[in-house]
Amino acid sequence: MRDIVIGLLADPDLPAALAERLSADLPERLGEPAATVDTAQDPFESMYPDHGRLMDKATERIRATSWDLAICITDLPIRSASGPVLASVDPASRVAVVSLPALGGVRLLSRLRSVVLPLIRALAERRVPSELPGLRVLAPDPEDGTVEIVWPGRFHRTRLLAGMVRANRPWQLILGLSRALASAMTGVAFGVLYSTIWALATALHPLRLAALTVATIAAMTVWLIAGHRLWESRSRATVVPDPQVRLRNASTAITVAVGTFAFFTALFAIALAAVAIVVPPAYLETTLGHPVGVGDYVTIALMASALGTLAGAVGSGLEDDTTVRLATYGYREQERRERVED
């Protein structure tokens, strides 16, 4: 395996970034310093339930280049009759497709490396991978020669959903909401500067304030999903019937909720710093009519953040749909297909 050329073919964005990091020390970890690793980006336009087309794309790439074997890294979830598939392997063609979401939402690079290294060793010898502790190797069609690597147990769907949310990168959703942030800061300023808001915030029972916080986050989440048409219907998801629409919708809802929570957290940090700087304790005591402590400042900051989140939800309606939709699988599917067709 000393002069072998290994190709890493990755989807754009997160898969491509992980492929670049993976390639840096791959020859050393394989124990073959002379091995060559090439990386390439290519949107897998065949985002249909039949992932065999992904294998075909990788096989075509091997024929068109000097690669001896190819590992495809995609952010598409792959499913078969046995459930979510971590990797699909064709030893005869020296091709494997690794589904990044099936790795879960944390420690992606180390998990990806632990799967890719045994796959490369197996493909180099045109054999079925066996050095995969904790994973199962299935042969759904013995005549086809392709095998599937899956997680055992009952939590593989939860892991897949977490991986899809991670691939969506919720924090990028919030970074793109510039108009929503401007509106939110207006709401925060109102909550920080008006004494009526202070009195109302400190008069609320903690449970009522917590419910208000959850309600504002939920309201912005629903507003973003509905206002930017992020929810996929089965009729417009794909030309071919797609059984994964519900899974993508669930990942979209969680992605937007996580992003909105991060948005609220950022507003809370800003509001807390602002109220601590702008409002002296003595003045706050005079206004509220009782001794104040850190808890009062936190309560006021929470109320200001809730107002800011509601204002941000309204402002998000002015955002470009593309900025928000990039956080969903359905839009990335459509965008990549159009890119390929052009």
ZADO-1210 file (C-alpha; in nm, 4 decimals, padded with zeros to 6 digits):
<atoms>
<atom x="00.0000" y="00.0000" z="00.0000" code="MET" pos="1"/>
<atom x="00.3061" y="00.2241" z="-00.0088" code="ARG" pos="2"/>
<atom x="00.2407" y="00.4114" z="-00.3346" code="ASP" pos="3"/>
<atom x="-00.1353" y="00.4165" z="-00.3137" code="ILE" pos="4"/>
<atom x="-00.3306" y="00.7330" z="-00.3988" code="VAL" pos="5"/>
<atom x="-00.6253" y="00.7895" z="-00.1640" code="ILE" pos="6"/>
<atom x="-00.9055" y="01.0181" z="-00.2741" code="GLY" pos="7"/>
<atom x="-01.1313" y="01.1993" z="-00.0277" code="LEU" pos="8"/>
<atom x="-01.4367" y="01.3264" z="-00.2141" code="LEU" pos="9"/>
<atom x="-01.6490" y="01.5493" z="00.0085" code="ALA" pos="10"/>
<atom x="-01.9639" y="01.7533" z="-00.0002" code="ASP" pos="11"/>
<atom x="-01.9078" y="02.1301" z="00.0372" code="PRO" pos="12"/>
<atom x="-01.9057" y="02.3014" z="00.3775" code="ASP" pos="13"/>
<atom x="-01.8573" y="02.0812" z="00.6859" code="LEU" pos="14"/>
<atom x="-01.7658" y="01.7542" z="00.5057" code="PRO" pos="15"/>
<atom x="-01.5029" y="01.9330" z="00.2969" code="ALA" pos="16"/>
<atom x="-01.3548" y="02.1017" z="00.6044" code="ALA" pos="17"/>
<atom x="-01.3306" y="01.7688" z="00.7867" code="LEU" pos="18"/>
<atom x="-01.1765" y="01.6019" z="00.4808" code="ALA" pos="19"/>
<atom x="-00.9014" y="01.8642" z="00.4697" code="GLU" pos="20"/>
<atom x="-00.8226" y="01.8148" z="00.8378" code="ARG" pos="21"/>
<atom x="-00.8362" y="01.4382" z="00.8001" code="LEU" pos="22"/>
<atom x="-00.5939" y="01.4369" z="00.5074" code="SER" pos="23"/>
<atom x="-00.3237" y="01.6244" z="00.6979" code="ALA" pos="24"/>
<atom x="-00.1936" y="01.3246" z="00.8929" code="ASP" pos="25"/>
<atom x="-00.3657" y="01.0334" z="00.7192" code="LEU" pos="26"/>
<atom x="-00.0480" y="00.8720" z="00.5726" code="PRO" pos="27"/>
<atom x="00.1248" y="00.8761" z="00.9130" code="GLU" pos="28"/>
<atom x="-00.1774" y="00.7277" z="01.0898" code="ARG" pos="29"/>
<atom x="-00.1959" y="00.4571" z="00.8251" code="LEU" pos="30"/>
<atom x="00.1720" y="00.3839" z="00.8794" code="GLY" pos="31"/>
<atom x="00.2375" y="00.4546" z="00.5111" code="GLU" pos="32"/>
<atom x="00.4235" y="00.7892" z="00.4765" code="PRO" pos="33"/>
<atom x="00.4576" y="00.7369" z="00.0988" code="ALA" pos="34"/>
<atom x="00.0813" y="00.7244" z="00.0474" code="ALA" pos="35"/>
<atom x="-00.0726" y="01.0244" z="-00.1277" code="THR" pos="36"/>
<atom x="-00.4009" y="01.1821" z="-00.0193" code="VAL" pos="37"/>
<atom x="-00.6010" y="01.3993" z="-00.2593" code="ASP" pos="38"/>
<atom x="-00.9093" y="01.5921" z="-00.1500" code="THR" pos="39"/>
<atom x="-01.1849" y="01.7243" z="-00.3727" code="ALA" pos="40"/>
<atom x="-01.5203" y="01.8962" z="-00.3267" code="GLN" pos="41"/>
<atom x="-01.8209" y="01.7950" z="-00.5286" code="ASP" pos="42"/>
<atom x="-02.1865" y="01.8431" z="-00.4372" code="PRO" pos="43"/>
<atom x="-02.3572" y="01.5071" z="-00.4476" code="PHE" pos="44"/>
<atom x="-02.6509" y="01.6100" z="-00.6625" code="GLU" pos="45"/>
<atom x="-02.8115" y="01.2653" z="-00.6376" code="SER" pos="46"/>
<atom x="-02.9794" y="01.3349" z="-00.3065" code="MET" pos="47"/>
<atom x="-03.2473" y="01.0741" z="-00.3524" code="TYR" pos="48"/>
<atom x="-03.3232" y="00.7838" z="-00.1183" code="PRO" pos="49"/>
<atom x="-03.1198" y="00.5474" z="-00.3413" code="ASP" pos="50"/>
<atom x="-02.7632" y="00.6159" z="-00.2276" code="HIS" pos="51"/>
<atom x="-02.6248" y="00.3823" z="-00.4930" code="GLY" pos="52"/>
<atom x="-02.5810" y="00.6866" z="-00.7158" code="ARG" pos="53"/>
<atom x="-02.3323" y="00.8253" z="-00.4660" code="LEU" pos="54"/>
<atom x="-02.1265" y="00.5092" z="-00.5116" code="MET" pos="55"/>
<atom x="-02.1471" y="00.5524" z="-00.8888" code="ASP" pos="56"/>
<atom x="-02.0175" y="00.9084" z="-00.8632" code="LYS" pos="57"/>
<atom x="-01.7175" y="00.7967" z="-00.6585" code="ALA" pos="58"/>
<atom x="-01.6453" y="00.5103" z="-00.8987" code="THR" pos="59"/>
<atom x="-01.6513" y="00.7524" z="-01.1917" code="GLU" pos="60"/>
<atom x="-01.4079" y="00.9789" z="-01.0096" code="ARG" pos="61"/>
<atom x="-01.1638" y="00.6905" z="-00.9611" code="ILE" pos="62"/>
<atom x="-01.1739" y="00.6140" z="-01.3334" code="ARG" pos="63"/>
<atom x="-01.1159" y="00.9779" z="-01.4245" code="ALA" pos="64"/>
<atom x="-00.8226" y="01.0357" z="-01.1882" code="THR" pos="65"/>
<atom x="-00.5134" y="00.8628" z="-01.0556" code="SER" pos="66"/>
<atom x="-00.6932" y="00.7590" z="-00.7377" code="TRP" pos="67"/>
<atom x="-00.6606" y="00.3970" z="-00.6324" code="ASP" pos="68"/>
<atom x="-00.9540" y="00.4174" z="-00.3924" code="LEU" pos="69"/>
<atom x="-01.2100" y="00.6755" z="-00.2874" code="ALA" pos="70"/>
<atom x="-01.3741" y="00.7670" z="00.0402" code="ILE" pos="71"/>
<atom x="-01.6790" y="00.9894" z="-00.0079" code="CYS" pos="72"/>
<atom x="-01.7850" y="01.2042" z="00.2861" code="ILE" pos="73"/>
<atom x="-02.1383" y="01.3371" z="00.2585" code="THR" pos="74"/>
<atom x="-02.3673" y="01.5313" z="00.4873" code="ASP" pos="75"/>
<atom x="-02.6614" y="01.3315" z="00.3543" code="LEU" pos="76"/>
<atom x="-02.8300" y="01.0786" z="00.5818" code="PRO" pos="77"/>
<atom x="-02.8254" y="00.7317" z="00.4270" code="ILE" pos="78"/>
<atom x="-03.0941" y="00.4820" z="00.5190" code="ARG" pos="79"/>
<atom x="-03.1655" y="00.1249" z="00.4219" code="SER" pos="80"/>
<atom x="-03.3984" y="-00.1501" z="00.5399" code="ALA" pos="81"/>
<atom x="-03.1731" y="-00.1979" z="00.8439" code="SER" pos="82"/>
<atom x="-03.1989" y="00.1707" z="00.9450" code="GLY" pos="83"/>
<atom x="-02.9467" y="00.4573" z="00.9302" code="PRO" pos="84"/>
<atom x="-02.6255" y="00.3598" z="00.7516" code="VAL" pos="85"/>
<atom x="-02.2877" y="00.4894" z="00.8684" code="LEU" pos="86"/>
<atom x="-02.0995" y="00.3780" z="00.5577" code="ALA" pos="87"/>
<atom x="-02.1679" y="00.1894" z="00.2384" code="SER" pos="88"/>
<atom x="-01.8666" y="-00.0017" z="00.1051" code="VAL" pos="89"/>
<atom x="-01.7952" y="-00.1616" z="-00.2326" code="ASP" pos="90"/>
<atom x="-01.4656" y="-00.3533" z="-00.1944" code="PRO" pos="91"/>
<atom x="-01.4538" y="-00.4568" z="-00.5606" code="ALA" pos="92"/>
<atom x="-01.4681" y="-00.0956" z="-00.6817" code="SER" pos="93"/>
<atom x="-01.2567" y="00.0319" z="-00.3898" code="ARG" pos="94"/>
<atom x="-01.5230" y="00.2862" z="-00.3002" code="VAL" pos="95"/>
<atom x="-01.6902" y="00.3779" z="00.0288" code="ALA" pos="96"/>
<atom x="-01.9462" y="00.6452" z="00.1137" code="VAL" pos="97"/>
<atom x="-01.9453" y="00.7717" z="00.4727" code="VAL" pos="98"/>
<atom x="-02.2561" y="00.9503" z="00.6010" code="SER" pos="99"/>
<atom x="-02.1397" y="01.2272" z="00.8331" code="LEU" pos="100"/>
<atom x="-02.4734" y="01.2681" z="01.0188" code="PRO" pos="101"/>
<atom x="-02.4614" y="00.9028" z="01.1273" code="ALA" pos="102"/>
<atom x="-02.1494" y="00.9842" z="01.3320" code="LEU" pos="103"/>
<atom x="-02.3557" y="01.2007" z="01.5674" code="GLY" pos="104"/>
<atom x="-02.3128" y="01.5591" z="01.6759" code="GLY" pos="105"/>
<atom x="-01.9857" y="01.5568" z="01.8731" code="VAL" pos="106"/>
<atom x="-01.6220" y="01.4506" z="01.8204" code="ARG" pos="107"/>
<atom x="-01.6797" y="01.4343" z="01.4468" code="LEU" pos="108"/>
<atom x="-01.3160" y="01.4352" z="01.3379" code="LEU" pos="109"/>
<atom x="-01.2057" y="01.1578" z="01.5729" code="SER" pos="110"/>
<atom x="-01.5117" y="00.9464" z="01.4906" code="ARG" pos="111"/>
<atom x="-01.4622" y="01.0017" z="01.1195" code="LEU" pos="112"/>
<atom x="-01.0963" y="00.9034" z="01.1460" code="ARG" pos="113"/>
<atom x="-01.1808" y="00.5859" z="01.3395" code="SER" pos="114"/>
<atom x="-01.4080" y="00.4780" z="01.0527" code="VAL" pos="115"/>
<atom x="-01.2004" y="00.5966" z="00.7569" code="VAL" pos="116"/>
<atom x="-00.8716" y="00.4317" z="00.8589" code="LEU" pos="117"/>
<atom x="-01.0114" y="00.0736" z="00.8632" code="PRO" pos="118"/>
<atom x="-01.2017" y="00.1450" z="00.5422" code="LEU" pos="119"/>
<atom x="-00.8851" y="00.2508" z="00.3604" code="ILE" pos="120"/>
<atom x="-00.6968" y="-00.0589" z="00.4760" code="ARG" pos="121"/>
<atom x="-00.9827" y="-00.2833" z="00.3654" code="ALA" pos="122"/>
<atom x="-01.0356" y="-00.1138" z="00.0280" code="LEU" pos="123"/>
<atom x="-00.6641" y="-00.1279" z="-00.0496" code="ALA" pos="124"/>
<atom x="-00.6912" y="-00.5081" z="-00.0232" code="GLU" pos="125"/>
<atom x="-01.0370" y="-00.5221" z="-00.1871" code="ARG" pos="126"/>
<atom x="-01.1881" y="-00.6897" z="00.1181" code="ARG" pos="127"/>
<atom x="-01.4771" y="-00.6301" z="00.3552" code="VAL" pos="128"/>
<atom x="-01.3716" y="-00.4110" z="00.6522" code="PRO" pos="129"/>
<atom x="-01.3471" y="-00.5971" z="00.9810" code="SER" pos="130"/>
<atom x="-01.1542" y="-00.3697" z="01.2207" code="GLU" pos="131"/>
<atom x="-01.4591" y="-00.1704" z="01.3302" code="LEU" pos="132"/>
<atom x="-01.5193" y="-00.2242" z="01.7025" code="PRO" pos="133"/>
<atom x="-01.8679" y="-00.1343" z="01.8188" code="GLY" pos="134"/>
<atom x="-02.0114" y="-00.1407" z="01.4653" code="LEU" pos="135"/>
<atom x="-02.1937" y="-00.4018" z="01.2593" code="ARG" pos="136"/>
<atom x="-02.1157" y="-00.4996" z="00.9003" code="VAL" pos="137"/>
<atom x="-02.4217" y="-00.6114" z="00.7014" code="LEU" pos="138"/>
<atom x="-02.4564" y="-00.7523" z="00.3513" code="ALA" pos="139"/>
<atom x="-02.8120" y="-00.6652" z="00.2393" code="PRO" pos="140"/>
<atom x="-02.7498" y="-00.8096" z="-00.1075" code="ASP" pos="141"/>
<atom x="-02.4722" y="-01.0737" z="-00.1142" code="PRO" pos="142"/>
<atom x="-02.4763" y="-01.0847" z="-00.4950" code="GLU" pos="143"/>
<atom x="-02.4119" y="-00.7102" z="-00.5199" code="ASP" pos="144"/>
<atom x="-02.0954" y="-00.7254" z="-00.3097" code="GLY" pos="145"/>
<atom x="-02.1703" y="-00.3969" z="-00.1317" code="THR" pos="146"/>
<atom x="-02.1789" y="-00.4017" z="00.2480" code="VAL" pos="147"/>
<atom x="-02.3250" y="-00.1549" z="00.4974" code="GLU" pos="148"/>
<atom x="-02.1745" y="-00.0441" z="00.8261" code="ILE" pos="149"/>
<atom x="-02.4322" y="00.0437" z="01.0908" code="VAL" pos="150"/>
<atom x="-02.4503" y="00.1244" z="01.4599" code="TRP" pos="151"/>
<atom x="-02.5977" y="-00.1493" z="01.6800" code="PRO" pos="152"/>
<atom x="-02.8614" y="-00.0720" z="01.9419" code="GLY" pos="153"/>
<atom x="-03.1682" y="00.1482" z="01.9560" code="ARG" pos="154"/>
<atom x="-03.0194" y="00.4983" z="01.9647" code="PHE" pos="155"/>
<atom x="-02.8899" y="00.5200" z="01.6084" code="HIS" pos="156"/>
<atom x="-03.1828" y="00.7391" z="01.4996" code="ARG" pos="157"/>
<atom x="-03.1154" y="00.9840" z="01.7817" code="THR" pos="158"/>
<atom x="-02.7478" y="00.9906" z="01.6838" code="ARG" pos="159"/>
<atom x="-02.8452" y="01.0489" z="01.3202" code="LEU" pos="160"/>
<atom x="-03.0737" y="01.3393" z="01.4090" code="LEU" pos="161"/>
<atom x="-02.8012" y="01.4968" z="01.6250" code="ALA" pos="162"/>
<atom x="-02.5589" y="01.4595" z="01.3355" code="GLY" pos="163"/>
<atom x="-02.7987" y="01.6279" z="01.0946" code="MET" pos="164"/>
<atom x="-02.8399" y="01.9219" z="01.3317" code="VAL" pos="165"/>
<atom x="-02.4605" y="01.9458" z="01.3660" code="ARG" pos="166"/>
<atom x="-02.4216" y="01.9412" z="00.9869" code="ALA" pos="167"/>
<atom x="-02.6715" y="02.2281" z="00.9644" code="ASN" pos="168"/>
<atom x="-02.4436" y="02.4365" z="01.1922" code="ARG" pos="169"/>
<atom x="-02.7107" y="02.6335" z="01.3847" code="PRO" pos="170"/>
<atom x="-02.4700" y="02.9096" z="01.4877" code="TRP" pos="171"/>
<atom x="-02.4318" y="03.0171" z="01.1243" code="GLN" pos="172"/>
<atom x="-02.8051" y="03.0767" z="01.1087" code="LEU" pos="173"/>
<atom x="-02.7795" y="03.3387" z="01.3814" code="ILE" pos="174"/>
<atom x="-02.4633" y="03.4972" z="01.2405" code="LEU" pos="175"/>
<atom x="-02.6579" y="03.5742" z="00.9255" code="GLY" pos="176"/>
<atom x="-02.9519" y="03.7442" z="01.0998" code="LEU" pos="177"/>
<atom x="-02.8123" y="04.0981" z="01.0915" code="SER" pos="178"/>
<atom x="-03.1503" y="04.2717" z="01.0554" code="ARG" pos="179"/>
<atom x="-03.2982" y="04.0582" z="01.3308" code="ALA" pos="180"/>
<atom x="-03.0068" y="04.1505" z="01.5567" code="LEU" pos="181"/>
<atom x="-03.0608" y="04.5217" z="01.4916" code="ALA" pos="182"/>
<atom x="-03.4285" y="04.4895" z="01.5849" code="SER" pos="183"/>
<atom x="-03.3419" y="04.2795" z="01.8886" code="ALA" pos="184"/>
<atom x="-03.0998" y="04.5393" z="02.0214" code="MET" pos="185"/>
<atom x="-03.3816" y="04.7948" z="02.0105" code="THR" pos="186"/>
<atom x="-03.5939" y="04.5672" z="02.2289" code="GLY" pos="187"/>
<atom x="-03.3044" y="04.5075" z="02.4681" code="VAL" pos="188"/>
<atom x="-03.2419" y="04.8811" z="02.5002" code="ALA" pos="189"/>
<atom x="-03.6089" y="04.9352" z="02.5817" code="PHE" pos="190"/>
<atom x="-03.5936" y="04.6736" z="02.8563" code="GLY" pos="191"/>
<atom x="-03.2700" y="04.8094" z="03.0028" code="VAL" pos="192"/>
<atom x="-03.3668" y="05.1775" z="03.0094" code="LEU" pos="193"/>
<atom x="-03.7344" y="05.1782" z="03.1144" code="TYR" pos="194"/>
<atom x="-03.8041" y="05.1501" z="03.4865" code="SER" pos="195"/>
<atom x="-04.1531" y="05.0130" z="03.4232" code="THR" pos="196"/>
<atom x="-03.9914" y="04.7033" z="03.2703" code="ILE" pos="197"/>
<atom x="-03.7673" y="04.6700" z="03.5784" code="TRP" pos="198"/>
<atom x="-04.0679" y="04.6742" z="03.8097" code="ALA" pos="199"/>
<atom x="-04.2589" y="04.4243" z="03.5974" code="LEU" pos="200"/>
<atom x="-03.9615" y="04.1881" z="03.5696" code="ALA" pos="201"/>
<atom x="-03.8891" y="04.1792" z="03.9423" code="THR" pos="202"/>
<atom x="-04.2597" y="04.1390" z="04.0224" code="ALA" pos="203"/>
<atom x="-04.2940" y="03.8246" z="03.8115" code="LEU" pos="204"/>
<atom x="-04.2708" y="03.4840" z="03.9747" code="HIS" pos="205"/>
<atom x="-03.9575" y="03.2968" z="03.8566" code="PRO" pos="206"/>
<atom x="-04.1716" y="03.0282" z="03.6917" code="LEU" pos="207"/>
<atom x="-04.3697" y="03.2900" z="03.5042" code="ARG" pos="208"/>
<atom x="-04.0476" y="03.4550" z="03.3881" code="LEU" pos="209"/>
<atom x="-03.9111" y="03.1170" z="03.2792" code="ALA" pos="210"/>
<atom x="-04.2308" y="03.0474" z="03.0857" code="ALA" pos="211"/>
<atom x="-04.2010" y="03.3875" z="02.9188" code="LEU" pos="212"/>
<atom x="-03.8434" y="03.3085" z="02.8182" code="THR" pos="213"/>
<atom x="-03.9395" y="02.9732" z="02.6664" code="VAL" pos="214"/>
<atom x="-04.2377" y="03.1302" z="02.4900" code="ALA" pos="215"/>
<atom x="-04.0278" y="03.4003" z="02.3240" code="THR" pos="216"/>
<atom x="-03.7703" y="03.1472" z="02.2021" code="ILE" pos="217"/>
<atom x="-04.0494" y="02.9245" z="02.0687" code="ALA" pos="218"/>
<atom x="-04.2184" y="03.2215" z="01.9015" code="ALA" pos="219"/>
<atom x="-03.9026" y="03.3219" z="01.7150" code="MET" pos="220"/>
<atom x="-03.8383" y="02.9600" z="01.6151" code="THR" pos="221"/>
<atom x="-04.1874" y="02.9231" z="01.4674" code="VAL" pos="222"/>
<atom x="-04.1631" y="03.2664" z="01.3052" code="TRP" pos="223"/>
<atom x="-03.8379" y="03.1763" z="01.1294" code="LEU" pos="224"/>
<atom x="-03.9651" y="02.8385" z="01.0093" code="ILE" pos="225"/>
<atom x="-04.2996" y="02.9713" z="00.8865" code="ALA" pos="226"/>
<atom x="-04.1810" y="03.3077" z="00.7567" code="GLY" pos="227"/>
<atom x="-03.9005" y="03.1610" z="00.5473" code="HIS" pos="228"/>
<atom x="-04.0895" y="02.8467" z="00.4422" code="ARG" pos="229"/>
<atom x="-03.8389" y="02.6075" z="00.5943" code="LEU" pos="230"/>
<atom x="-04.0922" y="02.3312" z="00.6522" code="TRP" pos="231"/>
<atom x="-04.0901" y="02.0809" z="00.3670" code="GLU" pos="232"/>
<atom x="-04.4059" y="01.9188" z="00.2409" code="SER" pos="233"/>
<atom x="-04.3874" y="01.5793" z="00.0761" code="ARG" pos="234"/>
<atom x="-04.5180" y="01.7265" z="-00.2476" code="SER" pos="235"/>
<atom x="-04.2305" y="01.9707" z="-00.2929" code="ARG" pos="236"/>
<atom x="-03.9462" y="01.7857" z="-00.1218" code="ALA" pos="237"/>
<atom x="-03.8236" y="01.5993" z="-00.4300" code="THR" pos="238"/>
<atom x="-03.9439" y="01.4817" z="-00.7655" code="VAL" pos="239"/>
<atom x="-03.8914" y="01.1267" z="-00.6405" code="VAL" pos="240"/>
<atom x="-04.0908" y="01.0308" z="-00.3263" code="PRO" pos="241"/>
<atom x="-03.8606" y="01.0876" z="-00.0325" code="ASP" pos="242"/>
<atom x="-03.9250" y="00.9044" z="00.2957" code="PRO" pos="243"/>
<atom x="-03.6790" y="01.1280" z="00.4807" code="GLN" pos="244"/>
<atom x="-03.8870" y="01.4460" z="00.4711" code="VAL" pos="245"/>
<atom x="-03.9956" y="01.4027" z="00.8335" code="ARG" pos="246"/>
<atom x="-03.6366" y="01.3490" z="00.9406" code="LEU" pos="247"/>
<atom x="-03.5217" y="01.6631" z="00.7601" code="ARG" pos="248"/>
<atom x="-03.8093" y="01.8644" z="00.9058" code="ASN" pos="249"/>
<atom x="-03.7166" y="01.7474" z="01.2557" code="ALA" pos="250"/>
<atom x="-03.3533" y="01.8465" z="01.2031" code="SER" pos="251"/>
<atom x="-03.4632" y="02.1853" z="01.0684" code="THR" pos="252"/>
<atom x="-03.6873" y="02.2528" z="01.3693" code="ALA" pos="253"/>
<atom x="-03.4128" y="02.1568" z="01.6158" code="ILE" pos="254"/>
<atom x="-03.1525" y="02.3562" z="01.4218" code="THR" pos="255"/>
<atom x="-03.3624" y="02.6721" z="01.4287" code="VAL" pos="256"/>
<atom x="-03.4507" y="02.6191" z="01.7963" code="ALA" pos="257"/>
<atom x="-03.0835" y="02.5777" z="01.8902" code="VAL" pos="258"/>
<atom x="-02.9907" y="02.8818" z="01.6852" code="GLY" pos="259"/>
<atom x="-03.2670" y="03.0881" z="01.8453" code="THR" pos="260"/>
<atom x="-03.1550" y="02.9796" z="02.1916" code="PHE" pos="261"/>
<atom x="-02.8010" y="03.0921" z="02.1051" code="ALA" pos="262"/>
<atom x="-02.9489" y="03.4210" z="01.9827" code="PHE" pos="263"/>
<atom x="-03.1329" y="03.4657" z="02.3144" code="PHE" pos="264"/>
<atom x="-02.8204" y="03.3765" z="02.5130" code="THR" pos="265"/>
<atom x="-02.6176" y="03.6399" z="02.3286" code="ALA" pos="266"/>
<atom x="-02.8873" y="03.9003" z="02.3941" code="LEU" pos="267"/>
<atom x="-02.8944" y="03.8041" z="02.7618" code="PHE" pos="268"/>
<atom x="-02.5183" y="03.8534" z="02.7951" code="ALA" pos="269"/>
<atom x="-02.5451" y="04.1948" z="02.6286" code="ILE" pos="270"/>
<atom x="-02.8470" y="04.2964" z="02.8388" code="ALA" pos="271"/>
<atom x="-02.6851" y="04.1868" z="03.1651" code="LEU" pos="272"/>
<atom x="-02.3686" y="04.3816" z="03.0892" code="ALA" pos="273"/>
<atom x="-02.5714" y="04.6859" z="02.9844" code="ALA" pos="274"/>
<atom x="-02.7984" y="04.6946" z="03.2903" code="VAL" pos="275"/>
<atom x="-02.5003" y="04.6428" z="03.5215" code="ALA" pos="276"/>
<atom x="-02.3168" y="04.9370" z="03.3637" code="ILE" pos="277"/>
<atom x="-02.6084" y="05.1750" z="03.3100" code="VAL" pos="278"/>
<atom x="-02.8169" y="05.1242" z="03.6257" code="VAL" pos="279"/>
<atom x="-02.6426" y="05.1898" z="03.9613" code="PRO" pos="280"/>
<atom x="-02.7630" y="04.9710" z="04.2526" code="PRO" pos="281"/>
<atom x="-02.8700" y="05.2749" z="04.4569" code="ALA" pos="282"/>
<atom x="-03.0901" y="05.4061" z="04.1769" code="TYR" pos="283"/>
<atom x="-03.2403" y="05.0611" z="04.1188" code="LEU" pos="284"/>
<atom x="-03.3214" y="05.0309" z="04.4918" code="GLU" pos="285"/>
<atom x="-03.4928" y="05.3701" z="04.4876" code="THR" pos="286"/>
<atom x="-03.6962" y="05.2789" z="04.1806" code="THR" pos="287"/>
<atom x="-03.8033" y="04.9340" z="04.3015" code="LEU" pos="288"/>
<atom x="-03.8465" y="05.0312" z="04.6652" code="GLY" pos="289"/>
<atom x="-03.6515" y="04.7375" z="04.8104" code="HIS" pos="290"/>
<atom x="-03.2892" y="04.6225" z="04.8469" code="PRO" pos="291"/>
<atom x="-03.1499" y="04.4766" z="04.5247" code="VAL" pos="292"/>
<atom x="-02.8952" y="04.2089" z="04.4475" code="GLY" pos="293"/>
<atom x="-02.7496" y="04.0179" z="04.1562" code="VAL" pos="294"/>
<atom x="-03.0777" y="03.8312" z="04.1109" code="GLY" pos="295"/>
<atom x="-03.2619" y="04.1539" z="04.0304" code="ASP" pos="296"/>
<atom x="-03.0119" y="04.2430" z="03.7598" code="TYR" pos="297"/>
<atom x="-03.0411" y="03.8926" z="03.6121" code="VAL" pos="298"/>
<atom x="-03.4206" y="03.9174" z="03.6163" code="THR" pos="299"/>
<atom x="-03.4180" y="04.2531" z="03.4381" code="ILE" pos="300"/>
<atom x="-03.1708" y="04.1199" z="03.1810" code="ALA" pos="301"/>
<atom x="-03.3958" y="03.8193" z="03.1158" code="LEU" pos="302"/>
<atom x="-03.6967" y="04.0427" z="03.0594" code="MET" pos="303"/>
<atom x="-03.4966" y="04.2703" z="02.8295" code="ALA" pos="304"/>
<atom x="-03.3720" y="03.9662" z="02.6371" code="SER" pos="305"/>
<atom x="-03.7274" y="03.8370" z="02.5965" code="ALA" pos="306"/>
<atom x="-03.8345" y="04.1726" z="02.4537" code="LEU" pos="307"/>
<atom x="-03.5292" y="04.1725" z="02.2291" code="GLY" pos="308"/>
<atom x="-03.6057" y="03.8231" z="02.1027" code="THR" pos="309"/>
<atom x="-03.9616" y="03.9205" z="02.0105" code="LEU" pos="310"/>
<atom x="-03.8320" y="04.2287" z="01.8300" code="ALA" pos="311"/>
<atom x="-03.5722" y="04.0123" z="01.6585" code="GLY" pos="312"/>
<atom x="-03.8428" y="03.7739" z="01.5378" code="ALA" pos="313"/>
<atom x="-04.0169" y="04.0636" z="01.3655" code="VAL" pos="314"/>
<atom x="-03.6876" y="04.1848" z="01.2195" code="GLY" pos="315"/>
<atom x="-03.6061" y="03.8386" z="01.0874" code="SER" pos="316"/>
<atom x="-03.8898" y="03.8761" z="00.8397" code="GLY" pos="317"/>
<atom x="-03.6711" y="04.1276" z="00.6556" code="LEU" pos="318"/>
<atom x="-03.3833" y="03.8821" z="00.6154" code="GLU" pos="319"/>
<atom x="-03.2937" y="03.7296" z="00.2818" code="ASP" pos="320"/>
<atom x="-03.4520" y="03.3838" z="00.2608" code="ASP" pos="321"/>
<atom x="-03.1252" y="03.2348" z="00.1369" code="THR" pos="322"/>
<atom x="-02.9443" y="03.3255" z="00.4593" code="THR" pos="323"/>
<atom x="-03.1938" y="03.1340" z="00.6699" code="VAL" pos="324"/>
<atom x="-03.2603" y="02.8447" z="00.4337" code="ARG" pos="325"/>
<atom x="-02.8929" y="02.7497" z="00.4132" code="LEU" pos="326"/>
<atom x="-02.9446" y="02.5910" z="00.7551" code="ALA" pos="327"/>
<atom x="-03.1790" y="02.3285" z="00.6117" code="THR" pos="328"/>
<atom x="-03.1178" y="02.0104" z="00.4146" code="TYR" pos="329"/>
<atom x="-03.4033" y="02.0758" z="00.1755" code="GLY" pos="330"/>
<atom x="-03.2650" y="02.4071" z="00.0539" code="TYR" pos="331"/>
<atom x="-02.9082" y="02.2749" z="00.0214" code="ARG" pos="332"/>
<atom x="-03.0488" y="01.9895" z="-00.1864" code="GLU" pos="333"/>
<atom x="-03.2204" y="02.2301" z="-00.4251" code="GLN" pos="334"/>
<atom x="-02.9204" y="02.4645" z="-00.4407" code="GLU" pos="335"/>
<atom x="-02.6735" y="02.1864" z="-00.5217" code="ARG" pos="336"/>
<atom x="-02.8943" y="02.0418" z="-00.7916" code="ARG" pos="337"/>
<atom x="-02.9255" y="02.3827" z="-00.9574" code="GLU" pos="338"/>
<atom x="-02.5471" y="02.4251" z="-00.9361" code="ARG" pos="339"/>
<atom x="-02.4931" y="02.0927" z="-01.1124" code="VAL" pos="340"/>
<atom x="-02.7557" y="02.1674" z="-01.3787" code="GLU" pos="341"/>
<atom x="-02.5890" y="02.5014" z="-01.4549" code="ASP" pos="342"/>
</atoms>
